[in-house]
């Protein structure tokens, strides 16, 4: 729950808090360390600037860098990494947690570039592919770059403990599973296999994120990025599966409903967003194919929507009692996690 100044002003008007208590509470909150993102102008500038810098060394890397050769690429990557770590430490000392986390993330993003340059310098690069293909194609020989990135990421997460550091780790885990599958299958990596790997990888990442969520429930939100890419991998892999069976399509619909329920329970919007998209797609299929000539179907959907709204009203009225009874049967660690949301 996000507590705003308006909430406190309303609490004062309702005689729940005194004006002095609300002012002291605001002062106390402002003194707390803030490592989480907010949608204000300062944080937007932080993330836009950071993502441009990270993107420059990853997604937007061009062929001009190949002219530096392997040794040149390693030297430049290490120079940038030293600057990134220096800025991280400087921002950390001054209490600027968000810029510090972004600069440390920049160092992780440089790791595959440095390893790529090192492999070229040692003469062990196996083919004619170039670095910019790393984020575009699936190749078994990206494994060294990915494993090194995970190692550096683990070290920096342990040292600095900023949640944003989990972002490149989550992306790299996704890449890694694809490339390991390409290696095991001997490079025969068709779309059917890609979709299955993406789906099961997503499930594993969601399970990992849930474990991290439980372990870090008293600190910062380290699970966000793992959840995001886990749900993305799972949902895309599942949604791209082909079946002409109506039963399979209905199962897909129920899985998306379950995702919405999980998202509400864990207060993770990414589950709700993708689950809602999946449900909408299934309803669109019913409207276009199954009930395309039925005048009753739109009316039924309208009534269903109104009924769901009514359920929302009932939930709002009895949320506290329902939640308390439901959470009483859960393990202590999970109750604490839900209570922190």
N, C-alpha and C positions, 0 to 999 in steps of 0.2 A: 504494500500500500504506500502511495506517495502522499506525504503530509505537506500541505501547502500553507502559506501564510493566511490565505482565505479560510482554510479549515479552522485555523486557530482563532481568527476573528469571529467566525460563526460560533465557535465554542464559548468565547467570551460573551457574546450576545445571548447565548442560551444559558448563561450562568453556570457552565460546567467548569470553566477556568476563570480566574481573575485576570485582569489586564497585566498585573505584575507577573503572574505565573506564566502567561503566554509570552511575555517579553523575555523572561529568563529561559524559557524553553527554546525560543528562537536563537538566543545567544548560545545555548548549549549545543544545538544542532549545528550551527555554523562553525563551531570549534571542532567538530568531529572530522576525522580524515575522510576525504571523499575520493574513492577510486572508481566509482561507477559513472557511466555516461549519462548526461542529461541533455535534453533538447533545448539548449540555450545557445546564444550566439558564440560565446567563448568556446564551448565544447564542439560546436560545428566547425569553427576555425581549426581547432586542434585536429579533428579527425579528417577533415578535407585535406589539410596540409600533410598529415601523416600518410594518408592513403595515396596521395599523389607521389610522395617520396618512395613509398613501398612499391607502388605500381610501376614507377620508373625503373626499378631494379628487378621487376618480375614480369608482369604482363606486357609492358611496353618496351622491353629490351629489344634493340634492333641489331642488324647485322654489322653496324659500325664497330661494335665492340670486338668482333672477331679479328680486326686488324691489330689489336694489342697482343694477340697470342696468349697462350696459356699462362705464362709467367706474369705478363702484364695484367691480365684479368685477376689473378690471385692477389697481386700487390694492390690494385685499386680497390678490390673488395675488402681486403684487410684494412686498408686506410679508412674506408667508409665505416667499417665495423668499429674501429678504434674511436672515430668521431662519434658514432652512435652510442657507444658505451660511456664515453666522456659526458655527453649530453644527458644520458640516463642518470648517471650519478649526480650531476649538477642539479637537474630538476628534482631528483629525489631528496637531496639535502635541503632544497628550498621549499619543499612541500608541494610541488606541482606534480601530482600523481599521474594524471592523464597524459601529459607530454612525456613523462618518464617512461610510462608503459608503452607508448607509441614508438619512442626511440629504441627501446629494447626489442620491440617487435620488428623494427627495421633491421636490426642485427640478425635476427633469426631468418628474415627474408633474404638476406645476403648469403646465407650459408650454401644453398645449392649452386649459386653463381661461383663462389670460391672453390667448391669441390669440382665443378665443371672445369674451371681453369686449371686446377691442380691435375686432373686427369689428362688434360691436353698437354700440360707441361711434362708429365711423366711418359707421354706417348702411349697411354692405355685406353684412349677413347676409341670405342669399337666401330664407329661408322661415320657417315658424313653429316649426321644431324647436328643442329646448332642449338644454343641455349634457349632461344625464344620458342623452340618446339616443346620445351618442358611442360608448359601449361596448355599445350594444344593436343598432343598425341600421347598415346600409351606405348611405352617402351620398357623392356626389362632393365636396360642399363641405366635408367633413372634411379635405380634402387640405392646406389651409393649416395646420391645427392639427398634422397629422402631420409635415409637412415641417419645421415649426418645432421640433417635439419632437425629431426626428432631429438637427437642427442643434445644439440646446442639448445633447442627449445626447453628440454627438461632441466638443463643446468640453469638457464636464465629464469625459468619459472621458480625453481628452488631458491635462487638468489634474490629475485626481486618481488615475486609473488603478486604480479599485476594480472588481473583477469584477461586483459586484451592479448596477452602473450599466448593464450590458448587458441587464438584465431589461426595463425599459420600452422600450428600443430594439428588442428582439426583438418585443415585443407590437405596437409601432407599425409595424414592417415588415410584420407580418401584416395589420394593419388597412389599411395603405397599398395593398397589392396588391389587396385586395378593392374598395376605393373607386376605385382607378384603373380597374379592370375595369368598375365601374358607370358611370364617366364615359365610357369608350370605347364601351360598349354602349348608351349613351343612357339608362341607367337600367333597361334590360330585363335584370334580373339574376336569372334563375330558379335553382332548386336544382341543376340539372344543371351549369350554368356555375359555380356556387359550388363545387361539389365538385371540378371540374377545376382551377379556380384555386387552391383550397386545396392540392390534391395537388402541383401543379407549383411553387407557392410554397414548399411544404415542402421539396421537392428542392433548390431554389435556396438556401434558408436552411441546409440541411444542408451543401451545398457551401461556403457562406460560413463556417459554423462550423468546418468542417475546415480551411479556409485560415487562419482565426484561430488554431485549435489548433496548426497548424504554426508560425505566426509567433510565438506566445506560449509556446512549449513550455519556454522557460527562465525564464519569469516566473510569472504567476498564471493561473488558469483563466478566461479571458475568453470561452471558447466555450460554457460550460455552458448559459446561457439561450438562446442561438441554437440549439443542438442541441435543447433541450427543446421550444421552440415550432416548430422546423422539423419534428421528428419528429411532434409532435402534429398539425400542419397536414397533413403528407403522409399519415400513417396514417389520420386521420379522413376525408380526402378520398378515399383509396383504398378504405377499408372501406365507405363509403356508396355506392360505385358499385354499380349493379344489373346482374346478368347471370344468365341461366338456363343458362349453359354450364358444364359440369363442368370443362372445360379452363381456363376463366377462373378458376374457384374454386381449382383446383389451382395455377395461376400465383400467385394471391394467397397461397396457403399457402407456396410456395417463396420469395416475396418476404419474407414474415414470417420464414422460416428464415434468409434472408440478413441480415435486420435483426438477428437474434440473434447471428449470426456477426460482423457488424460491431461490435455492442455489446461482444462479448467481446474483439475485437481492439483496439478503441480504449478499452476500459474505460469505456464509457458505458452506464450502466444503463437509460437511457430507451429505447434501441434494444431491449434485451433484454426490458423490461417490455411494451412495445407489441407486439413480435414474438411474445412468448409468448401474449399475449391473442389475437392474430390466429390463431396456430396452434391454440389451444384452440377458437376459434370454428369453424375449418374442421373439426377433428376432431368437434366437436359436430354439425356439419352431416352428416358421414358417418354418425355414429351414429343421428341422427334421421331421415335421409332415404334414404341409400344402403343402409346395412346395418341398417335398423331391425328386420328379422326374423332377423338372423344371430346365433346364439349364439357363433359363433367370433370375432366382431369384438372384444368386450371382452377375450377371452383374448389375441388378437393384440396389442392395445394394451398389455396387461400385460407381455407378453414384450418388446415394443418398449421400454417404459419401463425394464425391467431391463437390456436391452442398452445403452441410453443411459447408465445408471448405470455399467455395466462400462466403457464408453468413457471416462467420467469418471475412473475409477480408473486406466486406462491413461494417460490424459492427465496425471494428477497424477504418475505414476511417471516419465514421460519428457518432462515439460513443458519443462525447461531445454534439453535437446538439440534437441527439435522447434522450440522458439521460436528458438534460436540459428541453426539451419539456415534457417528460414523468413525471419528478419529479415536474413540475410546478403545476400539478393538485392534488398532494398528500398533506395530512395534514402536517403542519409545523414540528411536532415531527418526522414523518416518513422521511421527507426530511433531517432533521438534522442527523438522524440515518444513512441514506444512504450516506450522505456527509462525515461521519466520517469513513467510511470503506476504 
